[in-house]
Amino acid sequence: MTPVATTPVPMAPGPVIPVPARPDLDIGQLLIRLDQQLADTTDPRQIRAQTVAMLTLTRSVTMSAIETAFATHPRAARETVRAIAMLTDALVTAVHHVATTRLHPQQSASDTQRLAVLAVGGYGRAEMAPASDVDLLFLVPWKITAWTESVVESMLYMMWDLKLKIGHSIRSIDDCLRLGGADITIRTSLVEHRLVTGHAPLAQELGDRLWSELFAGTIPEFIEAKLEERAARHTRQGGQRYVLEPNVKEGKGGLRDLQTLYWIAKYIHRVDRAVELVDLGVFTRDEHLAFWQAEDFLWAVRSHLHLIAGRPSDVLSFDMQVEVARRMGYQDTTARRAVEYFMQDYFRHATRVGELTRVFLTELETRHVRTAPFLGRIFRRRRKMRPGFVDQQGRLSYESEAAFLADPLNILRLFEEALRTGVLIHPDAMRTVAANLALIDDKVQSDPEAIRIFMDLLLRHGNPERALRRMNELGVLAAFIPEFEPVVAMMQFNLYHHYTVDEHSIQCVAALAEIERGEHPEDLPLSSEIIQAGVNRRVLYLATLLHDIGKGRPEDHSILGARIARRIATRMGFAQDDIDTVEWLVRHHLLMSDVAQKRDISDPRTLRDFAKAVKTRKRLDMLLVLTVCDIRGVGPGTWNNWKAMLLRQLHQETAAALENGLEELNRDRRQTEAKRSLRHLLIAKGWDARKTRAELGRHYDAYWSGLQTQTQAVFADLLAGLGADEIRIDLRADPDRDATRAAFVLSDHPGIFSRLAGALTLTGANVVDARTYTTRDGYATAVFWVQDSEGHPFAEDRLPKLRQTILRTLAGEIVAREAFASRDKPKKRNREFRFPTHITFDNEGSDIYTIIEVDTRDRPGLLYDLTRTLAANHIQIVSAVIATYGAQVVDSFYVKDMFGLKLHSPAKRDGLEKKLRVAIADGVKRAEAEQA
């Protein structure tokens, strides 16, 4: 027999007692060793000290063994949480043993001198994460005696010295009944009481009286209270299963939801294990297996969180997600990161927990234990059900399960009937659907009637997202469109996307339905107008649902998604022209957003190239609506007036070019029209003809096509009478763009763009767009559009401080390079995001400029570092377009060299790229040095 490894115990004088290094601690052997250790010790202080020393080492060695065992099955923690609870039992039992036999021994115990030590809460279930609290109930027969108080006090001091986090109460049985009847939290903890050590008959009496005198008569009250508590908890946690940083314990689909089911089941049926619910007919064996797997997985995640943090930690923050994924054995592939695979598994388990909750609540309603929600039925006009369907307790169900399953198309009809009538689907019907997904085979997927039903779900009832979300949760959507299955619960590890890919797709469909219902005529006037004028709804809805279906593979998701979308549209029997349009929309669903947010759309070449890619007004209109829905479906706060303005302008200019010919996009014509508009505006403001002619002749050609007339008028006023060393600034809100416009005029000199960008960024401003031009008489005219940290214009009362900081920076009182070192430190939760730097040079996207695009991790000092590097290499920046996607940014610069030419030399471009990469890396190093 292999000997058990032991570790010597250094402590106060006495024999060294070995501690077994194994996760399954033998409590009896522990007490024997403890008695041996304390055999010759009589001083109470020494007894406590030696006890704590021995138990501290016991705890350390055993926890180490538990962690080692856990590492061999890192995705399943059932054994781990039980082992930690058993270790805690051993420690509590040992402490109680010392307190009652060594510190406060009794010669003859009376009935009043009885004490039972009970575990309650999660510890009562014998489930403990590594840093869980130890919740104890010290149970006495009647009132607390001096002996009881001494024992409890000694136990607490020793457990505190062991660094256990103790939650405790000392109560009699009558106290438990009285307090449990008044407080639902106390009652819940008592549901899970378990004797650890002490007087067993006392614990048995508590259990008997709880069930007979308290629990049996309060079942409906307890259930309603726990469900209200659950709803409130979900609201606090964001109300959605797919939140970016879920709380494993308290969040929707988390451990607390499973525990709520267990509490209610035990309260009603007095079961000790979830498997007993199968015998009672509450769960099927498959459903219990899902319960078991979800619980095992969630406990594993929570245990890893505690071990990583070294303290209680239940939030899967971004930095924790990466480390937990690594510990659980997930690995990166060429397509996706390990953390994304891990979070997909997490969300799928959370979804399954939601299904189990629905099944359980249905059983409660069926058995009349819980009241079904009647309010909605009282005020809803009942609609007649189609043949085969019935209203069951206010929910939609089928007349006969056998007849329902005889025709697989009934599964789709169920969701259509729910939308048509506005009645929620009965969980029993959902349960039947989830158990029979195999009926939706290849034949059903291409059946014309099935396709008609599915398209009616999208097009006929006004709120398709309701059906799509429920179909997705139950697996029906992936069964009918198998290509959708890989993106179900697929998490995108970045700060930009708020939802998983499947939920984002459904959110986009919901956004489209909202526009169709006329809910956003003021926010989305152009999209609303396009929809009202009429578009091919079949094409637009299918393209919107499928636009991200290619994600999660190594190939560009737009290209792969377009091929998949063509296959699906073909299978669904679409006309050839419609198939082509669906494919084109999915292939180019990012095109309009990229052009609007990453390019200077005042540049005629940009507009010509975009118009050539779009080709027709029909495609332009549908692409605009799809783009709007895509952005709005990313998450709250993503859509703003700035993006709306850019998209409207791009659509307007392109539509005019498609209607009147590409010759409309002519730089000379635009220059003539811009001068005419400014002339009229200046004359209206009282300028005389001579001053007006001087202003119109003051600027080079590029100035006229790059700015709106109102901004050019501001520059005209600022330039009037400007001194050689004077700096003039105009700061004002631009509500149409959801930004503050900062206009500057001053004597031109190299690096002015960089200094202005640095000055603005130091004020906390996020630059979203910028233009800078030089007048013929040597002045710089620069305009920046900036937003505050919330993505809005700066408040009026902040503008004076903004102006002061800008002037101090331009005067050299604040050194931007040094100031950015502390501001560029990445937040801990954001460090794990990977954004490899990509730098491209485009000489084809503009007739007269080279476009330098830098795609990298965002930080406050990045724009300053990049523009400073460009200036140091004699590169003239004419405009900059900044697009931010969470922690990622794409900075696009329209530039010329010192001779006013494009950057044609490959060697020069390569050298400049290296210097830009060095500038990016140096900025990160400065921040890291500051942090250290």
N, C-alpha and C positions, 0 to 999 in steps of 0.2 A: 504494500500500500504506500502511495506517495505521501511523504510527510507534508503537513501544512506549513507554509512559510510563516515565520513569526518575526516580530520586530521588538527589540528590547524597549523597556519603558523607563526613561530617566525621570526620577521624581524624588520626593523626600525620603529619608532613611527608611529602609525596609527592603524586603526581597523584591527583585525585579521580576514582574509578572509578564510573560509573553502575551502579545495580542495577535490573534490570527488575522492574516491579511486576506480576507475573503468577504464577498458581499453579503452572504447569508450568516449573520451573527447569531450564535447560540446564546440566548438570554440566560439559560441555566448555568452554562459554563462561565459566563461573564460574572454572575453573582458569586460563584465559587471563588473565582480569582480575586474579586473585590473583597470578599471576606478574608481571604488569605492575606491580602495586602494590608487590611486594617486590623488584623488579629491582635497586634501588640500596641495599637494606638488608642489612647483614651481621651486626649485633648480634642474638644470639638473643632477647634480651628484646624488642627492637623488632619482630623478625619475629613473635613470638607476639602482641604487643600489636596490631600492625596486622592480623594474621590474624583475631584475635578481634573487633576493631572492625568489619572488613569483613563477617565472617560474621554478627555480631550484627545488623547492619543488613539483611543479606540475609535472615536468618531473619525479622526483624520485618516487612519489606516483603512477603515471600512469604506469611507466615502471614496477613497482612492481606488479601492477594489471595485466599487460600484461603477465609478466613471470608466475604469478600464473595461469592465464587462459591457457597459453601454456603448463603448466605441466599436464593439464587434457587431452591434445591431443598431446603428445610429438613427434609423428611421422608425424604430419601434421602442417605445419607452415604458410599456406596461410593467415589465419586470423591474425597471429602474425605479419608477415612482413607488412601487410596492416595497422594494428593498430599502428605499430611503425612509418610508413610513415604519418599516420593521426596525430599522436602526434607531429611529426616534423612539419607538416603543421600548427598545432595550435601554436607551439612555434614561427615559422617564422612569421605567421600572427600577433601574439601578439606583437612581436618585431617591425614589420612594423607599426602596429597601434600606438604604443608608439612613434616611431620615427617621424611619420607624423602628429600626433595630439597633442603630448605633447612637443617634443623636437624641431621640425621644422614645425610648423603649417603654412599652406598657407591661406591667406585671399581670394585670387582669383587666381586659377591656370590657367596659359596660356597653349596653346597646347604643348609648349616645356617643361612644368613642369609636364610631365606625367611619371609615373614609374610603370612598371609591374614586379612582382617578380615571376620568373618561376623556377620550378623544372626541372632538366635535368638528363640524365643518368638513373641509377636504381631508384633514387628518383623520377624521372619523371614518371616511371612506377608505382609508389606508392608501391614499393617493397624494404624494408630496413631490413637488419639484425640488431641486437642490437647495433653493433659498426660500422655500415656503415657510409661513408662520406656523408655530405649534400652538393650536387652539385647544385648551384644556378646560374641563369642568371638574372642579373638586366637589364631589357630591357627599352631603352629610344627611343623616336621617332627619334631624330636626334643626335645632339652632347650632351655631358654630361654638365649639368648646375651646378652652385654652389649649388643650393638646392638639386639636385640629389646626388651630391657627399657627401653632409652633411648627408643626409638620409642614404645612403649606409654605410658611415663610422660609424654612430651611431648604425646601425643594426649589423654590423660586430663586433663591440666591445662588444655589449650585447650578441651576439651568442657565441663569444669566451669565455666570462665570464661564459656562460652556459656550457662550455666544449664541445661544438659541433665542430666536425671536418669539417670545411667549405672549399669547393672548389668553387670559384666564378669568375665571369667575368661581366663587365659592357659593354654592346654593344648596338648599334642601330640596327634597322632591316637591313639596308644596310650592316653594319659590319657582321651580322650573315650570310647573303647571300654570301658576298665576302669571308669570312674566311671558311665558310662551303664548298664552292666550291673548295677551295685549300687544305683543311685538312680533311681527312676522319674521324678522331677521333671526331673533332668538329661537322662534319655533322651527325655522329651517335648519338651524345648526343642531337642534335637538333631534330632528329626523335622522340625522346621520351619527348619532352618538354610538360610541363603541368603548367597551371596557378595556383599559390598558393594564391596570393593576389595582390592587386594593380589594375591598369587600364586594365580591361578586353578587351576593343576594340583593344588595342595595341597588346595584345597577339594573338587575333583573326587575326589581320592583318599579323603578323609574320607567323602564320600557313598557311594562304591563299597564301602568297607570296612564302613560302618555297616549297609548293607542286607545284605551277604553274611555278615558275621561276627556281627552283633548282632540286627538286627530280624527277619530271616527265621526264626530258630529260636525266637523268644520271643513270637510273636503271641498265643497264648492268655493267657500271663502278663500281657502289656501290656494286653490288653482287660479282663481281670478287674480289674486294678489301677485302670484309668481309671474303670470303672463303680463300683467301691467308693469311689473318690475322689468321684465324682459324687453317690453316695448320701449320703456324709458331708457334702458341701457343702450338699445340699438340707436335711439335718437342721439344720445350723448356721443356715441362712437361714429356718427356720420350717417347712419341709416342705410348704408349699402354694404353689400358683401365684398365688392371689389374696390376697397379703398387702397390708396398707395402704400400706406404703412399700417397694416391692420393690427389690432390688439388681439393676440391669440386667446386670451382669457375672456375678455369682455365683449369683443367685437361680434358682428353678425356672422353666424356660422362657426363661432368659436367654442371653446371648452365650456363656457358658462351655459350656452344653449343646450349642450348635451347634458350638463349637470341638472339643468332645470327639468328636462325630461325625466331624469333619474329621480329627482326629488318628488315630482308629482306621482310618478309610478310607485315609488315606495310609500308615499302618503296614502295612496288609494289601495294598492295591492299588497303592501308590506313585503315587497320583493327586496332581495339583497343584491341581485345581479341582473344586468340588462337582459341576459339570455333567458331569464324566467318570463320575460314579456312575450317570447315566442310561444311558449306553452299556453299563455293566457290569450293568444290570438291577436295581440296588439301589433306585433311585427311578424313579418315572414322571416324565414331563415336568411334569405338574401339581404333583407333590410337590416337584420341584426348584424350580419357580416359587415355591411357598410358602416353601421354604428361603431362596431369594434375597430375597424380599420381607421375611421376618422379619429376616434378617440386616441388610438395608439399613435397616429401620426402627429396629432396636435400636442399630445403630451411630450413627444420627442422634440418638437419645435420649442415648446416652453422650457423644457429641461436644458436644451442647448443655450437658449437665451440666458437662463440663470447662470450656467457655467461660464459663459463668455463674459457676462457683466460682473460675476462674483457677488451678485445681490439680486433681489427680486426685480425682474424685468420682463414685461409681457408685450411690449410693442415691437413689432418687426420693423424697425427703422431701416432705412436704406443700407446703412453700414452694417447693421446686424444681419440683414438678409443675405449679404454676400458671405459672411462668416458662417452662418447657420447652413447655407447651401454647401459650403466646403466641408463642414463637419459631417453633414449627412451624405456625403459621397457623390454629390452631383458634379458633373464635369462640363467644361466649355466644349462646344463644337464649332465648326466653321460657320454655322448658321446663327447660333444663339449662345448666350452666356449661361453658365451653370445656374446662376441666380434666377434666370427666367424660367428654366425648367422646374426649379424648386417652387417658385411662386405659382406656376401653373398647377402643380400638384396640390399646393395649399388651397388655391381657390376652388379646385374641383372637390376637394374634401369639404370645404365650407358650403358649397352648393348642395352637396349630399346631405349635410346636416340640416339645411333648410327643408329638404324633401322629407327627412325623417320627422322633423318637427310638425310638418303639415299632416303626415300620416297619424301621428300620435294625437294631435288635437282633434282630428276627425273621429278617432276612436272615443275620445272623451265626449264629443257631441253625440255620437251614436248611442253611447251608454247613458246619456242624459246627466253626465257628471258636470259638463261645462255647458253654459248657455251659448248657443250660436248667436252671432251678431245679427239681431233682427232689424236694427234701425234702418239700414239701407233698403231692406225689403218693404218696410212700412211705407216709405216715401217714394218707392220706385213703381211705376206703372208696369204691371206684369205683362210680358209679351208671350204670345203663344209659341210653344216649342214645336219644332219640326218633328215629324214622325221618327221614333226611335230614341228621342231625348226627353228627359223629365226634369222637373224642378224638385230636387231632393233637399229638404231643409234650407231652402233658399239658394241652393247651389245647382249648377248644371251637371246632370249625370245622364246615364243611359237607362233604357227600360230593362234591357237584358244584356248581361255581359257576353253570353254566347252569340247573340245576334250582332252585338257591337263588334266583336272580334272576327266575325265571319267575313266581313268586308274591311280590309285594311284601310280603305279610304275614309272610313268612319273616324279614324284617328285625326285626320286633317279636318273633317267636318265638325268634330267636337270643338276645335279652336275657332272655326268660322262661326259656329252657332253661339259661342261665348261672346264673340265680338258683335254679332248681329243683335243679340238680346241684351247685352250689357250685364249678363249674369256671370258671376265667377264660377270657375269649374270646381266641382266637388273633388276634394282630395282623393276619394276612393277611385274616381274616374282617372285622375292623374296617376294614381298608383298602378292601375290597370295598363295605362298607356306606357309607363316607364318599364313595366315588366314584359311588354310585347313589342318592343321596337324592331325585333327581327322581322315582323310582318311587313315593314317598309323596305322592300327589296328592290332590285334593279327594275323589275316590272312596274312597281308603283312609282318609282322615281321618274319614269318616262311616260306614265299613263296620262293621256290628255285631260281626263277629268280631274286627276290629282293636281295637275299643273294649273288647271282652271281654278280649283279651290285655293291653291296656294297664292296665285296672283290676285284673287279676290280678297284674300287676307291682307295683302299689301295695298290694294287699290280702292276697295269698296266701302270700308267702314270708318275711315277717318282717323283711327288710332291704331295702326298696325303694330306699333311697338309693344302693345300689351300682349298680343298673341305671340309675337316673335320672342319676347323675353321668356314667357312661360314655355314655349316650344323649345327654346334653347336650354332652359334649366332641366327639362325632362328628357333631353336628348333627341327630340323629334326633328329639330332643325338640321342637326348633323346627320340624322338618319335619312332625311329626304334630300339633303344636299351634302353628300359625304365629303365633298371638298372643303366644307366649312369646319369639319371636326378638328383639324389641327389647330385652328385659331381659338377654339373654345377655352376660355379661362387663360389665354396666352397673355402673360404680363410683359409689358415693354419697360425695361429697366432704365427709365429716365424721369426727369422732373416735369416733362412736358405733357405726356399722356396721363390723364387721370384715371383711365379705365383700361380694362383688358381689351384685347382686340375685338372679341365678339361683342362685348358690351358697347364699345365705341361704335361699332357698325350699327348696332340697334339704336344708339343715341342719335346717329346721323339720320337714320330713317325717321326717328321721332321729330328731329329738327325739320325735315322735309314736310312731314305731315302738318306740323305747326304752321309752316308757311302756307300750305294749301288751305288750312282752316282760317287763314286771314288773321293770325294772332300777332303778326309783327309788321304791320303796314308802315309804321314810322321808323322802326329800326332797320328794316330790310325792304325799302321801297322798290328797289330794282328787282330783287328776287320775287317779290310779291307780284310785281307787274308782269314779269316773264311767265309765272305760273298762271296768272289770270288770263294772259293772252293765249295760253294753250301750248303744251309741250307733249311729247310722247311719254306719258306717265309710266307705261310698262318699262320702257328703256331706262328712264331716270331712276325709278325705284329699285330696279334690279341692280343697276350699276352702283347705286348708293349702298345697297346691302353688301355687294361683293367687292367694293373698291380696295379693301385691305386683305382680301382672301389669300394673297400670295405671301403674306408675312411669315417669318420664322424659318425661312429656307435660305441657303447661301446666295441664291440668285436675287437680283433686284426684284423687290416685291411687286413693282408696277408692271414689269415685263412678264413675270411668271403669272401674276394675277390676271393680266389681260388674256393669256392663253387659257387659264382656268375658266374665266368668265365666258369666253367664246364657247368652250365645251358645254358649260351649263346652259347658256342661252340656246345653243343648238339642240340640246337634249329637251329643252322646254318648248321646242317648236317655234321659236321666234322666226320672223321673216329675215331674209338674208341682210337687208339694209339695217334692220334693228340689231341683228347680231354684230354687225360691223361697228355700229355706234356704241353698243355696250362695251365691246372690246376696246374701242378707242377711248372712251371715257375712263375706263379702269386703267388703261396704259398711261393716260396723261392726267390722272386726277390730281397730281401735284404741280402740273405745269403752270396753271394760272396763279396759284399761291406763290410758287417760286419766283415767277417773273415779277409779280406785284411787290413781293417783300424783299427780294434779293437783287433787283435790278432797278436802274433809273428809268422809270417809265416815261420820262420826258424826252428820252433819247429816241429819235425817229427809227433808228436801226432796230432797237429793242422791240418797238411796236410792229415794225414790218415783219420781223422774224416770227413774232407771236401770231400775227395775222396769217402768215403763210402756214404755220403749224395747225391752226384751227380750221382754216379754209372756208367754213360756212357759218352763217349767223345762227343756224339751228344748233350747231355744236357749241358755239360760243355761249349761247344762252344756257344750255344744259350744263356746260362746264362751270359757268359762274355759280349756278344754284348748287351743284355738287360741291364746289369749293367752299361755299358759305356753310353748307351743312357739315362738311368735313371739319372745318375749323370750330364751329359751334359744338360739335360732338366730342371735341377733345376734353372739355371740362369747363367748369365755371370760371369766368374771367378771361378766357382765352380770346373771345371775340371782343373787339373794341372799335371805336370810331376810326382809328387810324387804319386798321386793316380794311374796314368798310370803304373808306375814302379811296384807298389804293385800288381796290377791286373795282369800284364804280368807275374810277378814272380809266383804268385799263380796259374795261368793257366798253365804255363810251368811245374811246379813241379807236379801238379795234373795230367796233361796229361801224363807225364812220368810214374807216378805211375799206372794210369789206363791202360797204354799200356804194362808196364813191370811187373806189380804186385806190391802190397803194400809193399813187402819186400824191394823195392827200397828205401822206406822212413825209412832207418835204421841209427841210430845215429852213430854206429861204422864205417859204410861205409862212411858216410859223414865226419867223423873226419879224416879218412885215406886220402880221396880225398883232404880235405882242407890242410892238412899238406904237401901233395905232391905238391899242387899248390903253397904254400908259399915257399917251398924249391926251386922250379924252379925259382921263382921270385927273391928270395934273392941271389941265385947264379948268376942270370943274372945281378944283381946290384953290384956284386963283393964281396959278403960275402964269407969268407972261410968256409970250411966244419965244423970246430970246432965251430965257432960262430953260424952257422946255426943250428947245432944239439942242442946247448944250448938254442937257441930261441924256437925251436920246443918242447923242453922238459920243458919249463918255465911255460906253461899254463895248467890249468885244462881242462877236457874234454869238458865242456859246451862252452868254448871259441871258439872251432873250428867250431861248426855248426851255431853260431850266427852272424858271421861277414863275409863280403866279403874279398877276398884275398888282395885287394888293401888296405883296412883299416887295416888288420893285418900287412901288410908291413909298414904302417905308424907307428903303435905301435912298431914294431921291431926297427925302426930308433929312435923313441923317448926314448925307454927303454935303448938303448945302452949307457952305461957309466953314467946312471942316479944316482945323489947323493941322499943321504937319505932324505934331506930336500928340494930337488929341485922339482919344478913344471914345466913341459913342456907342451906346448899347440901347437896344429897344427890346424889352421883355413883355410879352403879352400872351394870354391864352389863345389858342387856336382850337375852339370847340369842335369844329368840323373834323379835325384830325386827332382829337383827344390828347393834345399835347400843348406844351408851352413853346412858342416860337421865340428864339433868342437870335436877334440880328445884331451884327457888329460891323462897324466901319473904323478903319485905322490904317496907318501907313503900312504898305505891304513889305514883308521881309520873309526870308526862308523860314519854314517851320511854324508859320502862324496858325495853320490848321491844327497842328499837334498841340500847341499851347492853348488854343481855345478849347479843344476837346478835353485836354487835361483839366483846365479850369472848371469846365462844366461838370465833369465827372466827379471832381473832388467835392462838389456841392451835394452829391448824392443823386445827380440827374442821370437818367439812362438815355443816351443819344439814340434816336431811332432813324434819323435822316439828317443829312447835312449837305450844303452846297457852299463852295467858295470860289470867288471870281476876282480878277484884278481889273481895275479900271485903266483906261489909257493914260491917266495922269498919276498912276502909281499908288492907288489906294486899294486895300483889300475889302471886299464886301463878302461877308460870311454869314450864313444863316444855318442854325441848328434847330431841329425839333427835338425836344426832350420831354421825358415823362418822369414822374416821381416813382417811388418804389412800388406803388400800387397800380402803375400803368395809366396814370391820369395827369392832366396839367397840374403844375404847382399852384397851391393856393395863393391868393393875392398877398396875404400877409407874410409869405415866405420869399417873395420876389426881392425885397430890399436886401436881405441877407445873401440871396443868390448873387445879386449884383456886386455886393461888397467882396464876396469870396472870389469872384471872377476877376475883379480889378486888382485884388491883392496878389493873385496868382500871376496875372499878366505883368505886374510890377516886380515880380521876383521875390515877394515877401514869403510866399509859400512855394516850396520846391516840390513840384508834382511827383517827380520820380521817388523821392523819399517818403512823401505822404502816402503813396499807394502801397508801400511795402506792408503796412499794417492792415490796410483795407482789402488786400488781395488774398488774405488767408482763407482757404476754403473751409466751410463749415464741416464739422465732423461727419454729419449725416450725408454730406454730398461727396465725400472724398472717393467713394467707390465707383462713381460714375466714370466710365471710360469714354473719352472723346478724342480719338487720335486726330492730330492736326493734319488737315488737307489744305494745300495751297495750289490754286490754279491760276493760269494767265490766259486770258481770252482776248485775242486780237480780232475776232470775227463778230463779237456781240455789239460793237459800236463802230461807226464809221471813222471816228477821229480819236478815240481813246482806247487804251488797254484796260481791260477789267481784271483786277486782281481780287480773287475771292479767297478769303481765309475762313476756314471752318474749324473751330476748336472749342475748348472749354471756356466758358465766360468767366470774367472777373472784372472788377471795376477799372483796373488800370490797363486793360488789354488794348483798348482803342488808342490810348495815349502812347503805349509802347510801339504799336504798329505804325502809327502816323509819324512818330518821332524817327523811327528807323527809315521810313520812306523819305522823309525830309533830309535826313543825314546822307542819303544816297541820291540827292538832287532829283527826286521824283515829285512832280507837281500833282497834288490831289485836287481834282475839280469837284467831285462829289463822292459821298459815302452813303451807303445804304446798309443799315444794321438790322438784321432779323434775329430775334432771340427765341430759342425753344427750350424753356426751362433753364438748365445749366449749360446749354450749348448755344453758341452764337455763330452766325455767318456774317462776316463783315465784307462788303463788296466795295472796292475803291475804283473810281474812274480816274485814270491817271495819264500823264504825259511825261516824257523825259525833259531834261533841262533845255532841249532845243524845240520843244513843243511837238514831239513825234511820239508815235507808239513805241512800245518796247519790243522791237523786232529781233534783237540779238538773243539767241538762245543762251549764250554764255552770260549775258547780263541778267537775264531772267533767272537762271540757275543760281547765280551769285546773290541776287536779291532774295530769292526764296530761302537760301541758307541763313541769311542775315535776319529775315523775319522769324524763322524758326528759333534762332538764337535769342531773339528779343522775347519771344513767348516763353522759352525755357528759363531765361534769366529772371523774368518777372515772377515765375513760380518759385524759383530758388530764393529770391528776395523775401517772398512771403513766408516760405518755410523757415528761413533764417530768423525772421522776425518772430515767428511762432515759437521757435526753439529758445 
